[in-house]
Amino acid sequence: MGLRVIGAGLPRTGTSSLKAALELLLHEPCYHMFEVMGNTDHGIYWWAALEGDEDSRRKALDGYGAAVDWPAALFWRELMEDNPDALVLLSHRDDAQTWWNSVDKTVWAAMRRPELDPAFAQFNAKMRAKAGLGDDWDTPEAAMAFYDSYVAAVSEAVPADRLVRWQASQGWGPLCEALELPVPEQDFFHNNTTAEFRDRAGFEG
């Protein structure tokens, strides 16, 4: 059936919570970077996809009803074409500074690690290049400018009838309305906080 929801949001915009929420709502698995971390084959698929192999991208997402976070979100334009009936879910933060405060302590901190496996470091570099980040990706001003331009680009490119803009503070509402599904009784998820990420990654503090 293909994807029903295409997550276009950047990392640290509530993607882990969205994964859990969409799986509950759709009763289908939702793709996330976690899948890559736990499956060597998927790392190979996305490496090839980042080099232009469209079949590898489709293989990685086969059997999933939704996809959020990098690397899948890097291909939101291509996924829109592959899945013409899917909604495009743009998760975002209050502003670029709020996003930077989170990503700087988590995903970016992990990418800075000198002991990072060279192959994974190259994979990260490929993902950054696909996103449109240059060599100044670790400069706060450049990263925040990228965030603003990225959110604007998705908002402008996706037709209004397919676009769902969402923030974690909004919880179930926009998702359930867009998917025409009832709001679950349980509280919305709040997964993979900065503290949880740093603890799992072995960072101090």
N, C-alpha and C positions, 0 to 999 in steps of 0.2 A: 504493500500500500504506500510505502514511502513515508516521508516525514509529514506530520501534521503541524508541528511547530518548529520554526527555525530560530534559534537563539542567536541574535546578532550582537549581544552585549559583550563588553570587554571583561576580562578576568577581574575579580573583586567587585562585581556588581550584583552579588547575590546569586551567582550561578549554581552553587551547591544546593542552596535552598530551592531554587527553581527546579533542579533535577528531581529532588524528592517530591516537590509539589506536582510536577507534570506527570511523574510516574503514577502518583495517586489518582490524578484526574483522568488520565488517558488509559490507564491499565496497560501501558506499554513501557518498555525501557527508554530512558532518556540518556543520550550520549553526553559525556563530560570528559575532561582531561583525565579523570580517575581511570577511565577505561584504557587510556594509553599507558598510564603508569603500571597497570597490572597485566598488560598483554603485549609481548614483544611484536607479535604480528601486526598489531595496530600501529605501533611505532613505525614499522616498515611501510605500512599503507600510507600513513600521513607524510612520511619522508618523500615517497614517490608522488603523492598528491601535490606537495609543495614544489615539486619539480615539473608539474603539469600533467600528471597522469590522472585523468578523470575517472577511469575505471577503479583505481585504487581508492579514491575518495568514496565512491559508491560502495565498494566492498566494505570499507570501514563502518559505514552507516547502515548496512543491510540489517534489517530486523529491528531497527529502532524507530520509535514513533515521534521522537523529538530529539533535538540536539542543542546543547548550550555550551558556552565556554570555548576557549581555544583547545584544540586546533579547528574544530568544526566551524566555530563562529567566524573564523578568518575567511571562510568560503560562502558567506551569506548571499552574495550576489549569484554565485553558481548554483547554490542550493535553491534559490528562488526559481531559477529556470528548471531545475530538476524536479521541483515539487510545486507546480503552479497553483495548487489549491491550499498550500500551507500558509499559516500566519507567520509573520516575522515579529519576533519578540525582542524589543530593544530594552534590555535592563540597563539602568544607569543610576548614578549617584546624584546627590543634591547639586554638586558642582565638581569641577576638575580638582580643586584642592582636597576635597573630601576623598575623592578616588585616589589621588596621589598618596595621601596619608596612609591609606590601606595597602595599596599595591607596593609602596616603597618598603614596607615592613614584612611583606610576604612574598609574593611572586617575584618581584624585582630583587629582593634580598636573596632568594634562592638562585636566581640567575647570576648574581654577582659572585657566588661562592668560588674561590680559586680551586677548590678540590672537586668541582663539578665534573662528572664524566665528560671527556672531550666530545663524544658522539652526541650526548644530550645537550652540551653547550652549542654544538653546531645546529642541532634541531631547534633550539631556542632562537638562534640567530636567523634561521630560515623563517620561523614564525614571525619574528619581529619585522623582517623584511616584507613578508606578505601583508602584514598589518599596515605597513607604511611608516614604520619607525626607522630612523636613521641611526648613525653611530652615536648620536646624542640622546639615545633612548633613556639613559640613566641621569639625565639632567632634568631637574624638576620643571623648569620653565618649558623645555621642549616637550616633555612628557605630558604636561597639562595642556599645552597648545594642541598636541596630537589628540588628546581626549576630546576636547571641544570640537575639533574639526571632524573627528570620527563620528561623534553623536550627531552632528549636523548633517554629515554625508548620508548616514543611514536614514535619518528622518526625512531628508529631501528625496532620496532615491526610491524608497518603498511607497507604493500607492497607499493612500489613506485607509482604504478598505482592507488592507492586509497588515497594516502596522499596529502593533500594540506596544506602547511605551509603558514601562513598569519600573517602580522602585520598591524595595523591600518593605518600606513602611506601608505600602498599599495592600500588602497581603494578597488574599484570594481574589478580591473584587475584580480587577481588570482582567485577570486570567479567566475566571469563570464566565464573566460577561462575554468576552471574545469567543470563548469556546462553547458558549450557550450550555453551560453545565451548572448544576447547583453548587452552592458554597458548602464545602465540607464542615462538619461540626467541630473538628479539631482545630487548634490554633495553627497558624501558619508556621512553617519551619524557620529555624534560625541556625543554619548549619555552617560549619567551617569559618567561625569567627577568626579574627586576627590572632587572638590568644591560642585558639585550637590549632590553627595553621602553624604558628611558630613552635608550639609544643610538639606537634607531629614531625616537624622538620628538624627538631633538635636545636632551635635557636634559644639563646638565653634571654630571659626577661619577657 
